[in-house]
Amino acid sequence: MSMNRSSLHLAPRRSTPSPLVCARLLGQHIRAARRRDGRPLEELAPGAGLTVAQWEGIEAGQSPCAWECTA
């Protein structure tokens, strides 16, 4: 069975969200996923190559500085 475009019913995008809004939304999704996982942040952060403070910043909607901008 094939799916046609009319069956998708996608909502039209009214405007492009700002980078700050996108960062906050991403942080909320990451926080929700971490809470579902159940492991402590001290265990998860190093596995992602982050400190606990960096992870918390991402969940708060802040973007960590990459190694390229610290050199």
N, C-alpha and C positions, 0 to 999 in steps of 0.2 A: 504494500500500500504506500503510495507516495503522499507527501505532505505538500500542500500548496501554500503560497504566501498568505492567502486570505485566512487561513486557519491559525496563523500565529498571533494575531491581535496584539501587536506591540503598541504600547502607549507612545505617542509622539513626545520627543524631547522638546521642552519649551525653551530652555537656554542651557548653555554650557556651564556647569558648576565651576566655581573658582577652585584653584589648587588647595586653598585652605579647607574648603568644604570636602573635597576629595580626600585630603589627609585625615580629617576627622572621621569620615565614614570608614576609611580603611582601618583606622585605629579601633573603631567600634567593632568591626568584623573580626579583627585579630583578637581583641579582648574576649569576645563571645566564644571564639574557637578555643582559646586558651582555657577558659572556664569550663567548657564542655570536656576538654582533655583531662582536667583534674590534677595534672602534675604541677608542682610548685614552679613559680617563675624562675627561681634559682637553678632549677634543672633545665628548663627550656631555653633560657636566654643564651647560655654558652653554646648550645647546639646550633643556634642560629648565628653564632659569631658576634653576639651582642652582650653587653653588660646588662645587669638588671635595670640600671638607670636608663640606658638607651632604649630597652624594650618598653619601659614605662612611658618614655617620651613618645615613642611611636603610637602607643595606645592612646596617648593624650592628643594625638594629631600633629606631633612635631616630626620633622624629617631629620634624621641624623646626618651629620656631615660624613661624606664618604672619604676614604683614605686619599683620594685624589685631591681633595680640597685642603688637606692638612699638610701636604708636602711643601 
